[in-house]
């Protein structure tokens, strides 16, 4: 695990993020003391698209918009 100072981390954040995307862990220090760790997030489990679509269809069967159009809801949200 690489260590880098806070000022340098701020200055080179995009490059550090590219390294993290590739799987590296980087410790950020302030005055030589570790204050943070940049690391990739834990692998998220992906749900199959077919499962998500089936769940959305079940939800729609149980919940109705009661005649309100999506356009009306969007306009209401803008007010």
Secondary structure, 3 states (H helix, E strand, C coil): CEEEEHHHHHHCHHHHHHHHHCCCCEEEEECCEEEEEECCCCCCCCCCHHHHHHHHHHHHHHCCCCCCCHHHHHHHHHC
